[in-house]
Amino acid sequence: MNITIRDVAMRANVSPATVSRVLNQSKPVSKAVREKVMRVVEELNFNPNSVARSLAMKESRLIGVVIPSIDSVFLSKFVNIIEEEFFKHNYTTLLCNTRCDDDVEKDYLRLLKDKYVDGVVLMTSHPKPHQIEFFEQVDIPVVFAGHTDKSKQFSSVNIDNYQAMYDATLYLLENGHRRIAFFGGPLIYRQAVERLSGYKQALADYGVKYEESLVFANDYDIEHGFENGIQLFQRADRPTAVCCVSDMVAVGAIKAAEVSGIRVPEDISIMGFDDIRLAKAYRPGITTIRQPIYELSVQAAEMLLKQIKHKEDYVKETRILSHEIIVRGSCMTVNG
């Protein structure tokens, strides 16, 4: 037997409209009435139709959070923080892990539309054509985290990836390094391109020749950092330092140095990026660029909630957060 809102109303001796107000928190009712209705809801094990309620209230209290991979330590931290932030405002998050598969992502976006989510936070280094097309056609508030949308077509929050890697490279240059390798990410990602550009510009500004053979464009994980390191550290003309696109890549590079009989930082300095917890706990501690992951997550949530609340007159925002160099033990000064 399907229990309806009328059954609850009859048992509680109130009108169906009062039950609706209690369940949807749309209008105030007395504490006594609320408690009586909720007691009957529990007794009858009443489960209101969430989709129908969403249509009636024009809100679902659901937020979609779309990420490319849950395996990333940085992205896992992002999800934990943003989920907690939305929970503070009585929103439930639907996590969509696309596994870097566009078809999976398209399916998730359709699912979020069908669930009548109130908004979406999408973690991406740059919007893909299918993402842009989706949000142009579907009137759902969205914030792109990890991307800088200078056109303000969409709201976005990010750091300046170009400047961050410029500063990382400059730090090594100012500490005497002149041959610096770059363990980057896939150049199909704008973030990876921006960081490579920052590295190149710092070399140029310091009058140091760019060497393409010192640049590796793979992925952001330990395995690729290790592979890059094994390949590079066997060379007779190996550099004195490496700039890594992530702390996980830096960990892989340090492991490769260890296997190759090369000391860090005495024989080679290794610079990370992100400042995940492992960067501090690893030995040696990894000198790195700190991304403000807490601020990134909280501000992405804040921007989306603002957009939901002021949907009609909301002005798209582009926020750029500051980064900083965290000095630990994986880098040292060299002479000559």
PyMOL commands that set and color helices and strands:
alter all, ss='L'
color gray80, all
select helices_A, chain A and resi 5-12+16-24+31-44+50-57+73-88+102-114+129-137+161-174+190-205+212-214+222-233+247-259+277-281+293-309
alter helices_A, ss='H'
color red, helices_A
select strands_A, chain A and resi 62-67+92-97+119-123+142-145+155-159+180-184+215-217+241-244+269-274+287-290+318-321+324-326
alter strands_A, ss='S'
color yellow, strands_A
deselect
rebuild
show_as cartoon
